[in-house]
Amino acid sequence: MLRLLSGAAVRRPVLTILLWAAVLVAGFTAGANLFSRLTSEVGVVPGSQSAVVQDRLDAENPVPQSVTAVVDGAPAAAVADAVTRVRALDGVVSVTDPAPSDRTPSVVVVSVVLDGAGEAAEPAAEILRAVPAGSVVVSGGPLSMADYNDQAQEDVQRAELISLPVVLVLLLVVFGSLLAAGLPLLVAIVGIGANFGVLYLFSLVTDVSVYAVQVTTMLSMGLAVDYALLLVSRFREERAVDPGVRDAVLRASATAGRTVLFTGLTVAVALAGLMVFPDPFLRSLGLAAAGVVLVNMLAAVTLLPAMLTLWGHRIKPAAAAGGTAFARLAARVQRRPLLTLLGTATALVVLALPVAGLTIGNGDSRSLPSASDTRRLDEALARDFPALTGPDPLLIPGGPADEARIAAVPGIARVSSSDGVVRAHPAALPAEESTQDAVRQLRAQGFEVAGTAARLADYRAMLGERAPIAAVLVALGTLALLFAFTGSVLLPIKAVLTNLLSIAASLGVVVWVFQEGHFAWLLGSERLDTTNLTVPVLVAAIAFGLSVDYEMFLLSRIRERHLAGDAADRAVAAGLQQTGRIITSAGLLLVVVFAGFLTGGFAPIKQIGLGLVLAVALDATVVRLLLVPATMTLLGRWNWWAPRPLRRLHGRIGGAFAEAPAPA
């Protein structure tokens, strides 16, 4: 199939490029309508008690949307006039009279209750913001939702504007040619356009999160550059052997293209593991990301060969390999493989230690930039109207007769009831153990519990149940693909174990920085006490796929030398020498791409960005250049061991998967 696709692209390069140009235009056209279809709801488990009870309560006693304004230093007449004008708006149900703060009499709060559509939110906010005052902050309801959506769109645009020029500069350094550097970037732009198209199509049939746009866009750009870098590098090597452009493209496609095929499938398998989770956010993100990976893989093995066929004669062949730094590194590692293995593994374990204290939580407005209206409103209410703030209440179907039993549960500060619902206000935040204990005790007494803390409890339970299943399925899929790629039993097992170690190390640093607050200020954040509930799963899924990506880059060359008859030590050294520059270059490019996440204003995205930056950096350096060569050196000839039945199986599938003979 690979030879068919690449061969067709080489035979009809202009048609191939035109087809991908159409995909690019269609993708960006669809992307123009994408952001209005996004949702920011995260952390809801369909069918869980919290979700079912919340849906029932919303149906029986729908809670109207509202916006709140805190006004400081405004003349009372001006505030009263604004309130009168807001009351006259269509879609406004009621407006409270301005209530002064007990702490600061010059500060007043106004609450606006909206009808079900909530369309009066922005007109009401405009009137209130126009009040002449020292400061006015308005948010809540639809305005808060808009804050999250707008932040997502701004973060995507900022990350792309920063990452793309830096990636181009780095590609120029790697290739020394504007054309050679531009081709991976063109593939990346096509990948981004296709990404928007894929997300738009998914938004027609399922909910798509605002965060999915950020994650899949940066993943798309990173993988497109990675795959194109591998293929262009191999093309230049092949031209150094035989200057014929067409044959060099076909040989590069038959070797590096096969590696791209397997890495794409493996990354897609890792991300498809997210579909095991019932959370619509994780499930839709896994589906969309897997689709985006496959599109980028297809672009790399069709669009890039087509462009190389037309313009490859202008790209210089690679210089002859000499005694490089990676050859010297391989020699040092192989002189002391056991010491290298123990040293690198110990360092990664130390970095992973904070994971033991991982606490997942829902997050709050602190995840938004300090200048956002939603965060400013929460801070103003906490400062001047503390009675209006506090942990979200637990919602329990019941009445006054249930209040005493509910109030007696440890961790509940106060209770009230109306309209068949008891509101139990916890003494601590939802992620605190005392609040989670209260949820468990209430349910143990037969109460149905909804609310923020109950949603978190259900989400944690879902992760505990589904994460092991997802991990096993992803591991089995990865083991199968790596076996098909290498014919070895031990190498896939080694790959999975080393990947898990580097992922744990990266998550450990995320916990240490964001949850515990060490140097969080360097990233424009602060101590958050919890890690966003989706971050560990997303970082693990994406990082696992990318780790196998680099594993295959290295193993492909080692296997070539092994099949050519080299001894184990020599094959490992040659593989590291030939791929070291490509792996470190690809890793650096992906670090730049994912570092774009760190320039945004949304804390969960920064957590994902830091986790992926660290995972890629550790994998492309410590793991791939030290840990893996040391392990393979120690294994020696056992690297390629497989039981006889599996050897026979690999022999039967080898023609389709394991081997990729270059065209004569």
N, C-alpha and C positions, 0 to 999 in steps of 0.2 A: 504493500500500500504506500509506504514511504517513497519507494522508487517511482511509483506511478505518479504521485503528487509532485515530487520534485522534478521528475522527467517532463511532466506536462508544463510546469512553470518554465523550465529551460527551453522547451520547444516553442512556447507561445508566451514570451515574457511580457509583451505589450498588453495582451489581453488580460494576463494575470494582474498586472499593475492597475489596469482600468477597473477590474472587478473589485480590487481592494480599495481603490479610490471611491467607488460607489458605496462600499461599506463604511468608509470614513465619513462621507457626506451624510449618509442615512443615520449613522450613529450620533453625530453632533446635532443633526436636526431633531432627532428624538430626544437628545439630552436637553434641548431648550425647554421641553415640556416635562422634564423628569422631576425637578425639585418641587413642583407644586403637588406631586403625587406621593411624596415621602411622608413617613411617620416617624416620630421620635419615641414611640412607646417601646420600652425595653423592660425585661424582667417579669413578664406575665407568662404563666404556664397554663395553657388552655386545659380545661377539665379539672384543674386543681380546686381545692375548696375555696381558696381566696378568690379565684376568678369566677367560679360559679356563684358564690354568694354575692360578689360585687355586681355581677350582671343582674341578679335577681333584685337586689336593692335599687339598682339604677332603673330597672323597669317599673318597680313599685313606687319608688319615691325619687324620681330623677333630681339630682343636685344641679341647680342652674350654674352656668358659668358666670364668673365675675372677674372684674379687674379692680385693683386697689391703687390709690394714690396717696403718697405721703408728701405734704406740702410744708415747707419751712420758710417762715419769714414773709408770708403774703398777707396783705390787708384782708381783714375778715370779709369786707364787702366784695372784694374781688373773688374770693373763694366761693361765697354764697351765690354770686352771679354765675360762676362757672357751673355750680351744682344745678342751678335752675335750668341752664341751657342743656346740660347733659340729660336731665329728666325729660326734656322735650324731644329727645331723639327717638326715632323709631327703633324698636328692638331693645330698649332699656326698660326693665321691669321695675326697678326701684333704685334709689340712691340714698345712702345714709347722710344725715347732717354731719358737717365737719365736727370731728371729736378731737379735742386737744389732748396732748400728751401730759401725763402727770409729771413727767421728768423735765420736759421742755415745753412750756406753754405756747411757744411760738410755732410749734409743730402740730399739724392737724392731719388726721387720716380720713379719707373718704372711700367708701366701698360702693361699687356700681354692679348691680345684679343684672345680667343680660338674659335674653330669651334663648331658646335652644340653639338657634343658628349662630349666635355670638357675633353677628356681623357689625354690631354697633361698637365693638371694642375699640377699633382704631379711631373712629370719629370722637368717641368719648375721651380717649387718651389725648387726642390733639387739643381738645378744649381745655382739659386739665393742665396739659403741659404749657399752654399759653398763659396761665396765671402768672402775673408778675410776682416773682418770689426769689428768695435766695437760692432755693433748689426745689425742684419738683421731680419726683420719680414715680412712674406709672408702669405697672405690669400685672401679671397674673392671667390665668385662663388662656385665651387665644394668643395674647401677647407673649406669654412665656413660651408657648409652642413656637411662635415666630422667631423668638430669640434663638432657640436651639436650631431651627432650620436654617436661619440666616447665617449663624455661626458655622454650620457645616459647609454651606456654599462658599463662604469667605475662606475657610480653611483650605478647601480643595484648590481654589484659585491661587491662593498664596503659596501653597506647597508646590504646585506645578510651576508657577512663575520663578520660584527660587531653585527648584531641583533641575529643571530642564537645561538652563544655561550652564549650571555647574557640571551636569552630566556631559554636556557637549565639550566643555573644556577638558574634562578628564579623558574622554574618548580621544580627543586630539593628542593628548599626552601619550596615551596607550598606543595609538596607531601612527601618529605623526603625519596624518593625511586628513584633510577636511572631508573628502569624499568617504573614506573608510569610516571616519567618525560619524558622518552624517547618516549613513545607512542604518545603523542601530537606532538612531534617534527617529528616523522616519518610521521604522517598524513600531517604535514606542508610541508615536503619535497616532498611528493607525490603531494600535492596541487600545489606546485611551478612547478613541472614537467608538470602536467596537464595544468597549466596556459600557459606555453610556447607552448604546443601543440595546445591549443585553439586559441592563438594569431596567430600561424602559419597558421592554417586553415582559419582564418578570413583574413589573409594577401593575401590569394589566390584569394579572391573575392572582397576585398575592401581595401582601404588605411588604414594602421595601423600606428599610430604615435609612435615616439620614446618614448614619454612620457607615452604612454599607457603601455609600458613594465614595467616602474618603478611603476606606480600606481597599476596595477593589480598584480604584483609580491608581493609587500608589503601587499596589501589587502588580497591576497590569503594566505600568511603566517599567517597574523594576525587572520583571520577568522578560519583557520584550527586549530590553537592553541586554540582559544576561544571555538570552538565547542567541541574539544577533552577534554579540561579542564572541561567543564560542564559534559560531559558524564562519564569521569573517576571519577570525584568527586561523581557523583550519584551512580556509580558502587560500590565505596568504602562504601558509606552509606548503600546501599542495602546488601552488604556482612556483614555489622555489624549487620543487622537484621537476615539474613539467609546466612550462609557461602557458600552455593552452588553457584559455579561460573556460570554455565549455566543459572540458574534461575535469578541470579543477573544481568547478561548481558541483559536478556530479559526484566526484570523490568526497568533497567536503560534506555533501548531503548524505552520502552513504555511510559516513563515519560520525562526524559531529551531529549531523541531522538525526541519526538514530539515537544518539545520546539525548538530544532535545526531545525526541518523541517519548523516551522513557521518563525523563525528568518531568515533562509536562503531565504525563499520565500519573506519576507518583504524587506530584503536587496536587493534582485534581483529586486523587484518592484521599489525601490527607484533609483537604478542605471539604470533600463530600462527607467526611465523618461528622461534620457539623449537622448534617441532616438527621442524625440520630436523635438530636435534642428536639423536644416538642416546642420550645420557645420559637415563635415565628421569626424573631430577629435572627437567631443563630441559624435556623433552618434555611431561611431565604438567603442569608449571607453565604452559607455554604454552597447552596445551589448556584447562586449568581457568581461567586468567586471561582467555583469549579468550571463553570461555563466560560468565564473570562480567561482562565488559564488555558483551556483547550483552544480558544480563539487565538490567543497569542502564540501558542505552539504551532497552530496551523499557519499563521502568518510567517513565522520564522522558517518553516520548511517549504513555503511556496512563494510568498512575496519577496523574501530576501534572495533566494536563488534567481528569481526573475530579474531583480535589480542588478545582481552580480553578473548575470549573463550579458546585460546591456552595458554596464559601466565598469565591470571588474577589470578590464584592461588598463584602467587608469589607477588601479590600486597596486602599490608596490608589493612584490613578493616579500615574505618574511626573511629577515637576516638569518644566516646560518647560526644554529645554536652552538654556544661555547660553554666554557666553565662558568656557569652562572651562580648567583648567590643561592639559588634553590638547590643546585647540585651540591654545593658546600653544606647547606643545611641538611640535606638528605644524608650526607656522609656523617655529620655529627650525630644525628638522630640514630643512625644505624650502628654507630660505635657504642652507644649506651641506650639501647631501646627500653630496657626495663626501668632505668632511672627516669627516662623521658616520660614513659607511661605513668609511673607513680607520681611524678611531679605535676604533670598537667592534670591528671585526674584529681589529685588532692586540691589543686587550685580551684578547679570547677566545683568541687564539693563545698569548699569554703564559701564561694560565691552563692551557692544554692541554699545555705543554711537558713537565711531569713524566710524561705518559703514555709518553714515549719510554723511560722506565726501568721500565715496568710489569713486574712479575714475579708470575705467578700461582702459588699454592701451595695445599696441602691444608689448612693451618691446624692448630692443635693446641689443647690445653686452655686456652691463653691467650685463646682466643676466648670463654671462659665467664667469668662474674663471679669476682672473686678469692675470694669466700666459698663458691663451689661446691665440693662434695667432690671432684669429679673433678680440678679444678685444684689444690686443696690437696694431694691425694695425689701428683700429679706433682711438685709443688714439694718435698714432703717427701722423696720418693724421690731427687730430684736433689740435695737438700741432705745427706741422711744415708746414702743407699745408691746412690751414683753408678754402681756396677757393675751395678745393676739397670735403669739407664736408658740413654739414648742413642738415636740414630736407629734407626727400625725397620729390621730386616734385609731384604735382598733375598732372596727365596725362589727357589731354582733347583733343578729336578729333577736329581739327580745323587748322587754318592757321594764317598768319600775320594779316589778317583783324580782327581777334578776339582778338588780343593781348591787345589792348587799353581797351576794356570792361573788360577783365579778370584782367588786372593790376589795374583797378579802384576798385576792390573788396577789402574791408578792410581785412587785414591779409595776403595779397599777397605781398611779397617783390620784386620780379622781375619775368619776363616772357621771354620765348624764344620759337621759333617754328622751326620745321623741319620735313620733311617727313609726313606732315599732322597731326602732334601732337604738341599741345601747352603744354609746361612744365611750370607750375606755381609753383614757389618756395615759400612756406609759410615762414612767419617771425618767426614762433614758431613751436614747436614739434607737431606731429600728435594729441596727446591727449589734447593739450591745447584748451581751449574753442574758442580762436580767430581763430584757424585753422579749427575746426569743424564748426564754423559759416561761414567761407569762403566756405567750401564744400556745406553747405546748400544754401547759396546765389547763388553760381554758378549754382546749380541744379535748383533753383527757376527761374533763367534767361534762362533755357532751355539747358544748357550745360550738356553733359555727362561727369562724372568725375570718374577716376580710380586713383590708387596710394595708398600708405600706409594710409594716413589720410582718404581717401574715404572708404577703406576697414574697417577701424575702425568705421566709421560712420554707415556703413551697419551692422556691427557686433553688435554694440550697439542697433540699431533698431531691429535687429533680437532677441536679448535677451529680450528687452522690450516687444516684441510681443509673444515670445514662453515661456518665463520663467513662467508667470502666468498659462499658459495651463499645463506645466509640473508639476508645484506645485499642481494644482488642481487634476490632474490624480494620482500623487503619494499619495496625501493625501487621496483620495477616496479609492485607493487600500489598503493603510495602515489601514484605518478605517474598511474596509471590513474584512481584515485578523485578525485584533485585535478583532473585534466583534466575528468572528468565534472562536477565541482562548478563549475569556473570557465570551461571552454572554452578555456583558455590552455595553451600548451606551455611558455612560459618560467616562469610562476609556480610550477608544480609542481617544476621543476628548481631554482629559487631556494629553494623551501621545503626540499627535501631537503638542499641544500648548507648552508644556515644552521642547520638542525637538527643536522647532523653536527658543525658547529663548536661549537655550545653543548654538545652531549653530550661532545665531547672535552675541553672546558674543565672540565666538572663532574667527569669521571673524573680529570683532571689534579690537581684539588684532593684527591680521595679518595686518590690515590697519595701526594701530598705529606703528607697528614695521617697516614694509617694505616700505609702502607708505610715512609715515611721518618721518621715520628714527630713531625712538627711540630705542636705544640699538641694532640696526641692526648689528653693528660691532661684537656683541657677536656670531652671526650666520654666520660670514664671509661675510656679505653683506654690503650694504650702502643704503642711502635714494634713492628710485627709482622713487618717485613722482607719480607713478601709481601702481595699482595692476594688475597683468597679467590677461588678459581678460578671461581666462578659469578658474581661481582659484575659484572665488565665486561659480560658478555652480558646479564644481567638489567637493569642500569641502562640500557644502550644500547637495549634493546627497549622498556622501559616509557617512558623519556624520549623516545624517538623518537615513539611514539604520542601522548604528551601534547603534544609540541611541535607536531605537526600539528593537534592539538586547538585550540590557541590560534591557529594560522595560519588555520584555517577560521573561528573567531570573527571575526577581523579581516577576512578576505577576503569573508565573506558581506556585510558592510555596505559595503565598498568596491565590490563588484560591484553591489549595489543602486543605489548612486549612479552608477556607470558606466552601468548600463542606463537610468537616469533621464536620461542625457544630460550628466552632469557631465564636465568635462575631467579628465585624469588627476590633476593636482595637487590639484584640488578634491575629487575622489572619495577620494583617499588621506587628505587632511586631515579630511574628514567622517567617513570610516570610523574613523580614530584617535580623533576626538572622541567618536563614539557608542559605541565599544567599549573605550576606554582604561580607564574605571572598571570595566567588567565583567571585562576581562582581568586587571587588577591585583588586583581583589577575588578572582576565581577563583584566581589564582596564590597569593595570600596564604592562602586557605583550604586549598589543596593543600599549601602549605609547612607549615601547622600539622598537617595530617593526616600527612604523611610525617615530620615532626619527631617524631611519636610513636615512630617506629622508634629514634630516638636515646635514648629513655628506657629502653630495654631493656638487657639484660645480655649479649647475644650479639653479638660483634664483627662477623661478616659481615652481620648485619641492620643494625647501625649503619653499616657501609660503604654498604649499599644506601640506607639512609635519608639519609645525607649526600649521596650522589650524586644522589638524586632531589630533595632539597631545593634543591640548587644548580642542577640542570637546570631545575626549574620556576621558581625565582627569576630565573635568568639569562634564560630564555625569555620570561617574562611582563614583563620590564622591558627589559633591554638589547636583546634580539633583536626582540621584538614592537613596542616603542615607539620604537626608534631604528634598528636595522639594517634591518628590513623596510620601514618608510616611506621611509628614505633610498634603498634599492635600487629601490623602486617609483617613486619620484620621478625617479630617473635613467633608468629604463626608459621612463617616459612612456607613449605610446600603444602601445609594444611589449609592455606588460604582457599585453595580451589577444590577442597575435598567435598564430595557428595556421595551418599550411598549409591550402590549400583542401580537400583530402580530409578532413582532420581536422575542419575546420569543418562540413563536410557530416555527418560522423559525429556530431559533437556536436549538430547540429541535429536529427538523428533520435532521439537519446537524451535530448534536452533536456527533453522533456515528462515523462519518467520520473525524471530525475535533476537536471538543472541548474536547472530553473525550478520554483517553487512558488507559483503565484498564490494569493493570499489569497481566501477565499470572499467573495462579494458581501454 
